[in-house]
Every structure is written in structure tokens, then in C-alpha cells.
């Protein structure tokens, strides 16, 4: 019976480990699930999608480093938020950055100087405690269109003039035909 004692000891250890795994698995799996889902948010919005040239674009950026039910990140010294606006050829036309708290809503105004399509990009940066290194965090973007109001007004005026000439030509033709049919 001496050889059965090590076998019983091993099975007892395996049984204990199995029981611990069953008891701890929900906690471990919950931690893995929490790590897999995003714990912060960054959004960028504007009050409209299309703007007339010269009118200010109102930009609203909402940043939350930690969402509810997420653990606060360790070793974080602070956050930097950047807003950069690029034109249709990827040229930067505006930039803004500021150190911000872990949760902030910022409203910024920018007035475009040329018509075209623009991309508004917001990025959060995390400063690591101890070494001051910065790591890119979250990013968000929004596309807008700026139209030249003078060009739109000129096109509209031209269209109205062409329509007026067409109406006058049709009316003149009608009157001419009516006058010839009476004669």
C-alpha cells in the first residue's frame, strides 16, 4: 500500500487545483474581458457638416480617460489633448494642444479661409509617470465641407438669369405665333 499514498497525494493536489480554478475562473475571466474592452473615449463633433466660407466652425471634443466600471490606469502622470485640422491635400491648417484632466469637454472655434474638404482630428496622449514619456492614446476624426458663398451666389444668380431669359424667349415665341395666327 505504500505506492498508493503518492497517487492519493497527487490526486488530492489535482482536485484542490481544480476546485481553485473553478472558484477563481470568473474573476480571472472578468479581468480578461475588462482588459479587452475600451476603457476610455474620445469623440470630435461639429455643429454642422457643411459651412459657408468665413463662418466659424464650432468643434466639440469630449475626452474621458476612464469610463465607469474600468480601473484607472496606473503610472499615468497626465493627459495631453491635440486638435489638428487638415485640408483636402493633407496640409495642416490649424492645431491646438493642451494638458487636460482625465475627463474634459472642450469647445473650440476655427474659421476656415478657403473652400474645400477638411478633416478635424483629435488625439489624446498619455504622459507616463517617472520618465515623462508620451504614448498615443485615443484618436477620433470628423470630416466637414466648406463652400465658397460668393461662388454659390454667382452660380445661383447665373442660373436665375438663364431661367429668366428662357421664360422671356418662350413668351416672345408664343406671342409671335399668336400674332401670326391672327393675321
Beta strands, then each sheet from edge to edge (+ up, - down):
strand 1: 41-46
strand 2: 50-52
strand 3: 56-64
strand 4: 76-86
strand 5: 92-100
strand 6: 103-111
strand 7: 116-128
strand 8: 134-147
sheet 1: 1+ 3- 6+
sheet 2: 2+ 8+ 7- 4+ 5-
end
